Amino acid sequence: MSIDFTDIVEDVKKMSYEDKEELKFLLEKYLTEEKRKLFLNNYHDALEEVKENKINYSNTTSDFKRKLNQ
């Protein structure tokens, strides 16, 4: 059974104020957790790139500007 987004929105509209507040709290919690997972995955990806020497750091501003213009 597939649930349509529009149906969900309509169901939320019918909810009590307290239930909407609880739903809002839960959604914010779930979104925060997803962001944490995304940051962690990006961190692990960056570590792999460092290990594989795919990332080059600039020690000076001029080095950084030169790499940007490449």
PAZAPA-4460 file (N, C-alpha, C; in steps of 0.05 Angstrom, whole numbers, plus 32768, in hexadecimal, padded with zeros to 4 digits):
% residues 70
    n_x    n_y    n_z   ca_x   ca_y   ca_z    c_x    c_y    c_z   seq   type   mol
   8011   7FE9   8000   8000   8000   8000   8012   8019   8000     1      M     A
   800E   802A   7FED   801D   8042   7FEA   800E   805A   7FF7     2      S     A
   801D   8069   8007   8011   8081   8014   8019   8099   8004     3      I     A
   8006   80A9   7FFC   800B   80C1   7FEC   8011   80D8   7FFF     4      D     A
   8024   80E9   7FF8   802C   8100   8008   8014   8112   800E     5      F     A
   8003   8116   7FFA   7FEB   8127   7FFE   7FD9   811B   8013     6      T     A
   7FD6   8101   8013   7FC6   80F4   8028   7FD1   80F9   8044     7      D     A
   7FEC   80F8   8046   7FF9   80FC   805F   7FF3   8119   8069     8      I     A
   7FF6   812C   8057   7FF2   8148   805E   7FD5   814C   8067     9      V     A
   7FC2   8140   8059   7FA6   8142   8061   7FA1   8136   807C    10      E     A
   7FAE   811F   8082   7FAB   8112   809C   7FB7   8124   80B2    11      D     A
   7FCE   8130   80AC   7FDA   8142   80C0   7FC7   815A   80C6    12      V     A
   7FBB   8164   80B2   7FA8   817B   80B6   7F92   8174   80CA    13      K     A
   7F8A   815B   80CA   7F74   8151   80DA   7F7D   814C   80F7    14      K     A
   7F96   814B   80FC   7FA0   8144   8117   7F9C   815B   812A    15      M     A
   7F9C   8154   8144   7F99   8168   8159   7FB3   8178   815A    16      S     A
   7FB1   818F   8167   7FC9   81A0   816A   7FDF   8192   8178    17      Y     A
   7FD9   8183   818E   7FED   8175   819D   7FFB   815F   818C    18      E     A
   7FEB   8151   817C   7FF7   813D   816B   8009   8149   8156    19      D     A
   8001   8160   814C   8012   816E   8138   802C   8177   8145    20      K     A
   802B   8180   815E   8043   8188   816C   8055   8170   8170    21      E     A
   804A   8159   8177   8059   8141   817B   8066   8138   8160    22      E     A
   8056   813A   814B   8061   8132   8130   8078   8145   8128    23      L     A
   8074   815E   812E   808A   8172   8128   80A3   816B   8137    24      K     A
   80A0   8164   8151   80B7   815C   8161   80C5   8144   8156    25      F     A
   80B5   8130   814E   80C0   8117   8143   80CE   811C   8129    26      L     A
   80C2   812C   8117   80CF   8132   80FD   80E9   8141   8101    27      L     A
   80EA   8154   8113   8103   8162   8118   8118   814F   8122    28      E     A
   8110   813D   8133   8123   8129   813E   812D   8117   8128    29      K     A
   811B   810E   8117   8123   80FC   8100   8136   810B   80ED    30      Y     A
   812F   8124   80E7   8140   8134   80D4   815C   8139   80E0    31      L     A
   815D   813E   80FA   8177   8142   8107   8188   8129   8105    32      T     A
   817B   8112   8109   818A   80F9   8108   8193   80F4   80EB    33      E     A
   8183   80FA   80D7   818B   80F6   80BC   81A3   8108   80B5    34      E     A
   81A2   8121   80BF   81B9   8133   80BA   81D2   8128   80C6    35      K     A
   81D0   811E   80DF   81E8   8112   80EC   81F3   80FB   80DB    36      R     A
   81E2   80EA   80D1   81EB   80D4   80C0   81F9   80DE   80A7    37      K     A
   81ED   80F3   809B   81F9   80FE   8083   8214   810A   8088    38      L     A
   8217   8119   809E   8231   8124   80A6   8245   810E   80AB    39      F     A
   823D   80F9   80B8   824F   80E3   80BE   8258   80D5   80A4    40      L     A
   8245   80D1   8092   824C   80C5   8078   8260   80D6   8069    41      N     A
   825A   80F0   8069   826C   8103   805B   8288   8103   8068    42      N     A
   8289   8101   8082   82A2   8100   8090   82B2   80E7   8088    43      Y     A
   82A4   80D0   8088   82B2   80B7   8080   82BB   80B8   8063    44      H     A
   82AB   80C4   8052   82B3   80C7   8036   82CC   80D8   8033    45      D     A
   82CD   80EE   8043   82E4   8100   8042   82FD   80F1   804C    46      A     A
   82FA   80E1   8061   8310   80D2   806C   831C   80BF   8057    47      L     A
   830A   80B2   8048   8313   80A0   8033   8322   80B0   801D    48      E     A
   8318   80C7   8016   8325   80D7   8002   8341   80E0   800B    49      E     A
   8344   80E6   8025   835E   80EE   8030   8371   80D6   802F    50      V     A
   8367   80BE   8036   8377   80A6   8036   8380   809F   801A    51      K     A
   836F   80A5   8006   8376   809F   7FEA   8384   80B6   7FDC    52      E     A
   838C   80CA   7FEB   8399   80E2   7FE1   8389   80F0   7FCB    53      N     A
   836F   80F0   7FCD   835E   80FE   7FBA   835A   811B   7FC2    54      K     A
   8361   8122   7FDA   835D   813D   7FE4   8378   814A   7FE8    55      I     A
   837B   8162   7FDD   8394   8171   7FE0   838D   818B   7FEF    56      N     A
   839C   8190   8004   8397   81A7   8014   83AA   81BE   800C    57      Y     A
   83A2   81D6   8010   83B2   81ED   8009   83BE   81F9   8023    58      S     A
   83D7   81FF   8023   83E4   820A   803A   83E3   8228   803A    59      N     A
   83E0   8234   8023   83DF   8251   8021   83C7   825A   8011    60      T     A
   83C1   8273   8013   83AB   827E   8004   83B1   827D   7FE6    61      T     A
   83CA   8283   7FDF   83D1   8283   7FC2   83CE   8267   7FB7    62      S     A
   83D6   8252   7FC6   83D2   8236   7FBD   83B4   8230   7FB9    63      D     A
   83A4   823A   7FCC   8388   8235   7FCA   837C   8242   7FB2    64      F     A
   8383   825B   7FAD   8378   826A   7F95   8381   825C   7F7C    65      K     A
   839A   8253   7F7B   83A4   8245   7F63   8394   822C   7F5D    66      R     A
   838E   821D   7F72   837F   8204   7F6F   8362   820A   7F66    67      K     A
   8357   8220   7F6F   833C   8227   7F67   833B   822E   7F49    68      L     A
   8350   8239   7F3F   8351   8242   7F23   8358   822C   7F10    69      N     A
   835E   8215   7F19   8366   81FE   7F08   834F   81F3   7EF9    70      Q     A
***
